[in-house]
Amino acid sequence: MAGEDDTALRFPVLIGDIGGTNARFSIVLDANSEATEPQIVQTANFKTIDEAIQAAVLDRSSIQPHSAVLVVAGHVDAD
């Protein structure tokens, strides 16, 4: 729509916390909603993030996210 903020997230939004052992995914339906109950999968079971999202979210719901916010853990060398 003309005049909309192109940087705004479009709902529903997929949110994810991807760690070395597990990944947790939820969906936020709109700006006034709480996130859905997280679906937790083991990262070692998937070759790609796409496969993990497909299994944890897309195959379990008819809701198709329009945006995503993902947090990915990285290796820590020191304090």
PyRosetta script that sets phi, psi and omega in degrees:
from pyrosetta import init, pose_from_sequence

init()
pose = pose_from_sequence("MAGEDDTALRFPVLIGDIGGTNARFSIVLDANSEATEPQIVQTANFKTIDEAIQAAVLDRSSIQPHSAVLVVAGHVDAD")
pose.set_psi(1, 136.3)
pose.set_omega(1, -178.7)
pose.set_phi(2, -61.0)
pose.set_psi(2, 137.7)
pose.set_omega(2, 178.1)
pose.set_phi(3, 89.6)
pose.set_psi(3, -8.9)
pose.set_omega(3, 177.7)
pose.set_phi(4, -72.3)
pose.set_psi(4, 151.1)
pose.set_omega(4, 177.7)
pose.set_phi(5, -73.7)
pose.set_psi(5, 114.0)
pose.set_omega(5, -177.8)
pose.set_phi(6, -68.5)
pose.set_psi(6, -13.2)
pose.set_omega(6, -179.9)
pose.set_phi(7, -93.6)
pose.set_psi(7, -7.3)
pose.set_omega(7, -178.7)
pose.set_phi(8, -72.8)
pose.set_psi(8, 146.4)
pose.set_omega(8, 175.7)
pose.set_phi(9, -72.3)
pose.set_psi(9, 138.9)
pose.set_omega(9, 174.7)
pose.set_phi(10, -95.3)
pose.set_psi(10, 131.6)
pose.set_omega(10, 179.9)
pose.set_phi(11, -88.4)
pose.set_psi(11, 153.1)
pose.set_omega(11, -4.2)
pose.set_phi(12, -68.8)
pose.set_psi(12, 151.5)
pose.set_omega(12, -178.1)
pose.set_phi(13, -113.9)
pose.set_psi(13, 130.0)
pose.set_omega(13, 172.3)
pose.set_phi(14, -83.0)
pose.set_psi(14, 128.6)
pose.set_omega(14, 173.8)
pose.set_phi(15, -118.1)
pose.set_psi(15, 141.1)
pose.set_omega(15, -177.3)
pose.set_phi(16, -145.0)
pose.set_psi(16, 146.1)
pose.set_omega(16, 176.2)
pose.set_phi(17, -123.1)
pose.set_psi(17, 107.3)
pose.set_omega(17, -173.0)
pose.set_phi(18, -109.6)
pose.set_psi(18, 114.2)
pose.set_omega(18, 179.7)
pose.set_phi(19, -111.3)
pose.set_psi(19, -174.3)
pose.set_omega(19, -179.3)
pose.set_phi(20, -73.5)
pose.set_psi(20, -24.7)
pose.set_omega(20, -178.5)
pose.set_phi(21, -108.9)
pose.set_psi(21, -47.3)
pose.set_omega(21, -177.0)
pose.set_phi(22, -127.0)
pose.set_psi(22, 156.3)
pose.set_omega(22, 170.6)
pose.set_phi(23, -124.9)
pose.set_psi(23, 137.8)
pose.set_omega(23, -179.7)
pose.set_phi(24, -120.5)
pose.set_psi(24, 130.0)
pose.set_omega(24, -178.2)
pose.set_phi(25, -129.0)
pose.set_psi(25, 139.5)
pose.set_omega(25, 175.7)
pose.set_phi(26, -140.0)
pose.set_psi(26, 169.4)
pose.set_omega(26, 175.6)
pose.set_phi(27, -125.0)
pose.set_psi(27, 137.1)
pose.set_omega(27, 172.3)
pose.set_phi(28, -107.4)
pose.set_psi(28, 117.5)
pose.set_omega(28, -173.2)
pose.set_phi(29, -72.9)
pose.set_psi(29, -40.3)
pose.set_omega(29, 179.4)
pose.set_phi(30, -155.8)
pose.set_psi(30, 178.1)
pose.set_omega(30, -174.1)
pose.set_phi(31, -63.3)
pose.set_psi(31, -18.9)
pose.set_omega(31, -178.3)
pose.set_phi(32, -104.6)
pose.set_psi(32, 6.5)
pose.set_omega(32, -175.8)
pose.set_phi(33, -98.9)
pose.set_psi(33, 150.7)
pose.set_omega(33, 167.6)
pose.set_phi(34, -80.5)
pose.set_psi(34, 157.0)
pose.set_omega(34, 175.6)
pose.set_phi(35, -66.7)
pose.set_psi(35, 147.3)
pose.set_omega(35, 175.4)
pose.set_phi(36, -66.6)
pose.set_psi(36, 164.8)
pose.set_omega(36, 176.4)
pose.set_phi(37, -56.1)
pose.set_psi(37, 129.2)
pose.set_omega(37, -176.7)
pose.set_phi(38, -66.9)
pose.set_psi(38, 141.1)
pose.set_omega(38, 171.3)
pose.set_phi(39, -96.1)
pose.set_psi(39, 126.6)
pose.set_omega(39, -175.3)
pose.set_phi(40, -112.4)
pose.set_psi(40, 128.4)
pose.set_omega(40, 177.2)
pose.set_phi(41, -129.4)
pose.set_psi(41, 154.8)
pose.set_omega(41, 176.4)
pose.set_phi(42, -84.7)
pose.set_psi(42, 127.1)
pose.set_omega(42, -175.6)
pose.set_phi(43, -63.0)
pose.set_psi(43, -30.5)
pose.set_omega(43, -178.6)
pose.set_phi(44, -65.4)
pose.set_psi(44, -16.7)
pose.set_omega(44, -179.1)
pose.set_phi(45, -82.2)
pose.set_psi(45, -2.3)
pose.set_omega(45, -174.8)
pose.set_phi(46, -132.1)
pose.set_psi(46, 140.5)
pose.set_omega(46, 178.2)
pose.set_phi(47, -80.0)
pose.set_psi(47, -30.3)
pose.set_omega(47, -176.9)
pose.set_phi(48, -135.7)
pose.set_psi(48, 161.7)
pose.set_omega(48, 175.6)
pose.set_phi(49, -65.0)
pose.set_psi(49, -34.4)
pose.set_omega(49, 178.0)
pose.set_phi(50, -59.0)
pose.set_psi(50, -43.5)
pose.set_omega(50, 179.3)
pose.set_phi(51, -64.1)
pose.set_psi(51, -40.2)
pose.set_omega(51, 179.5)
pose.set_phi(52, -65.5)
pose.set_psi(52, -44.1)
pose.set_omega(52, 178.5)
pose.set_phi(53, -64.2)
pose.set_psi(53, -42.0)
pose.set_omega(53, 178.7)
pose.set_phi(54, -58.3)
pose.set_psi(54, -49.1)
pose.set_omega(54, -176.9)
pose.set_phi(55, -70.3)
pose.set_psi(55, -40.5)
pose.set_omega(55, -173.9)
pose.set_phi(56, -81.4)
pose.set_psi(56, -31.3)
pose.set_omega(56, -172.4)
pose.set_phi(57, -122.1)
pose.set_psi(57, -60.6)
pose.set_omega(57, -169.2)
pose.set_phi(58, -66.3)
pose.set_psi(58, -36.6)
pose.set_omega(58, 178.7)
pose.set_phi(59, -75.8)
pose.set_psi(59, -12.2)
pose.set_omega(59, -175.3)
pose.set_phi(60, -107.0)
pose.set_psi(60, -1.1)
pose.set_omega(60, -174.3)
pose.set_phi(61, -149.8)
pose.set_psi(61, 152.1)
pose.set_omega(61, 173.7)
pose.set_phi(62, -85.5)
pose.set_psi(62, -7.6)
pose.set_omega(62, 179.4)
pose.set_phi(63, -75.5)
pose.set_psi(63, 127.7)
pose.set_omega(63, 178.5)
pose.set_phi(64, -111.5)
pose.set_psi(64, 114.1)
pose.set_omega(64, -179.1)
pose.set_phi(65, -63.5)
pose.set_psi(65, 148.3)
pose.set_omega(65, 175.5)
pose.set_phi(66, -103.9)
pose.set_psi(66, -17.4)
pose.set_omega(66, 179.8)
pose.set_phi(67, -142.8)
pose.set_psi(67, 166.1)
pose.set_omega(67, 177.3)
pose.set_phi(68, -145.0)
pose.set_psi(68, 144.8)
pose.set_omega(68, 171.2)
pose.set_phi(69, -128.1)
pose.set_psi(69, 115.0)
pose.set_omega(69, -176.6)
pose.set_phi(70, -121.0)
pose.set_psi(70, 136.2)
pose.set_omega(70, 175.3)
pose.set_phi(71, -111.4)
pose.set_psi(71, 126.1)
pose.set_omega(71, -176.0)
pose.set_phi(72, -120.4)
pose.set_psi(72, 126.2)
pose.set_omega(72, 178.6)
pose.set_phi(73, -73.6)
pose.set_psi(73, 147.1)
pose.set_omega(73, 176.8)
pose.set_phi(74, -124.4)
pose.set_psi(74, 168.5)
pose.set_omega(74, -179.9)
pose.set_phi(75, -69.5)
pose.set_psi(75, 135.4)
pose.set_omega(75, 178.1)
pose.set_phi(76, -110.1)
pose.set_psi(76, 126.3)
pose.set_omega(76, -179.4)
pose.set_phi(77, -93.1)
pose.set_psi(77, -32.8)
pose.set_omega(77, -175.1)
pose.set_phi(78, -152.0)
pose.set_psi(78, -178.4)
pose.set_omega(78, -179.9)
pose.set_phi(79, -56.7)
pose.dump_pdb("model.pdb")
